């Protein structure tokens, strides 16, 4: 099944606009004025719209670990509205923004300039293994943060928890290559099968 959020509106505009525009040129050379008008008057604006969308397009973030059945089942029980919205927003094409979560990082004081802003490069879901939240659903956002050190991330950890809450505990983990994992862990209690 084709997921509509996985289709680029910019690409559709470019393909459809180009096809109509080329049909307009062909019709002009054949002396078909009706088809010529359709090609030019519809094709050209659609083509321009495709270019406009392409210039402001932010592609979906890849999911680097495929979800298991256990994670999906836990997600259904514990996922917060914030986690759900984040997961859906970053895994679809977006338009009119600079980068995924650019406004969020700006509000948190983690984006002094466009060059210093950490870039969301991947996401995945897991079952938390941390002692305080063992067995809880966790959405992990992986950032490339070359100009913002890990100290800045740890200083913002409480603010991240408050911002993404309620019902979420935010933790940060430093990785290699100046990457940081931001875990958004559900606080909902683990439901035991008794």
N, C-alpha and C positions, 0 to 999 in steps of 0.2 A: 504494500500500500504506500502511495506517495504521501509524504507529510508536507503540507503546505508551507510550514515554517522552514523547510529545507530547500525551498525554491527561491532563487534570487529574482526579485522583481526587476532589477536592473538588466539581467540577462534576457528575461522575457521581453522587456521593452526594446532592447537592442536587436534581438532576433526578429520580432514582429515588425518593428519599425523599418529595419533594413529590408525585409522581404517586401513590405508594402511599397517602400520607396523604389526598390528595384523594379517592381511590377509597374510602377508609375512611369519609370524611364522606358521600360519595354513598350508599354502602351503608347507612350508619346511617339516612339519610333514607328509604331504600327498605325498611327493615326486614330487610335481609339480614345476619344476625348473623355468619355465617362470613366473608364478604368484609369486613365491618366490622372483625372482629378482625385479619384479615390486614393490612388498611390501617393500623390503629392500632398494632398490636404490632410490625410490621416497618417501616412507613413512618416513624414518629416516631423510632426509634433511628437509622435510616439518615439521616434528615434532620439529626439532631443531629450525627452523625458527619461529614456533609458540611460543616456549619458549623464544626466543630472543625478539619477539614482546611483549610478556606478561611482560617481565622484564622492558620494557621501555614504557608501556602503561599508558596513563592518560585518565581516564574515563570521559564521558561527564558530564557537570555541570547540575544539575536539574533545571527545570523551576518551580519556586514555586508558581506562580500565572498564571493560564491559561489566555491566551490573549482573550479579548473580540472582537466582530466585530468592535466596534468603534476604538479600538487600532490598529487592523489590517488595517483598512481603513486609519487611520492617518499615520501609518507606511509607507504605499504605497505612500503617499503624501510628507512626510517629512524626511524619513530615509536617513541618509548620508551614503556614501560608507564605512566609518569607522565603523559606528554602524552595518551595514549589515555584514561586515567581522567579527567583534567581535562576533556577535550573532551566526554566522555560525561556527566559530572556536571553541568556548567554549562549544557548544552543540553537538560535535562529538568526537569520539575517536581520540586521538593524540598520536604520537610516537616520541621518541627521544628528549623529553623535560622533565624538572623536574616537572613542574606544569603549569597549564593554566596561561598565561600572565607573566611567569617568566622573560622573556627578557624585557618586557615592564616595569615591576616593577624595574628591575635592572637599566635600562636606566634612570628612574625617580629618582633613588637614594633611593628607598623604599625597597630594598632587600640587606642590608649589608651582611647578611649570609643566608644560606638556612633555618636555624631555625627561623630567624627573619622575613622572607618573609611572608606577609599576604597571606592567601590562599583563592582563589575564591571558594565559597561554593554554590552559587546559582545565578540565574538571573531571571529577569522578566521585563515586559514592562508595561508602564503606560502612561496616559495622565497627563502631569505636572500640579500640582496644585499651584506651587510657583507663587507669584504675577508677577514677571518679565517675566515668561515664561508660564503663564497659557494657557492651551490648546495645548501646543507643545508636540510632541512625545518624550518619554524618555525611554532609555534603562538603567536598573538599575542592577549594578553588586554588589553582596553582598560578602564581604570579612570577614573572621575570622582573626582578627588582635591582637592576644594576647600580642605580644612583641613590637608592634609599636603603641604608643598611638595616640589618636584622634588628639592631637596637631600637630603631624607630618603630618597627613592627611590634616588638615586645612592649614598648611604652604605650602603644595604642590598643593593646589587647583588651583591656577593660572597656574602652570606648567602642571597640568593635562589637563586644558582647552587648552593650547597651543599644548600639545602633541597629543591629540585626535582630535583637530580641523583640518581644519577650519570648521565652521558651527556647532560647538558643544560648549555648556557651561557645564562644569563639576562642580557638587556640591557634597559635602559629608555630610552625616548625621550619627551621632553616635547612635548606637542601644545598647541593652542589650547584655550581654555575650561577650563583647569585639568584637562586630561585627560592621562593617561600610558599609553603602550603598553609592556607588559611582554612581551618576546619570549623565548620558551623555544625555543632553537635546538638541534636535535639535533647531537651531536658525532660521530655515526657518519660514517665517511668516505664521500665521494661515490663511488658505483659507476659506473665508466666503461664504456661499451659498446664493447669492443674486438673 
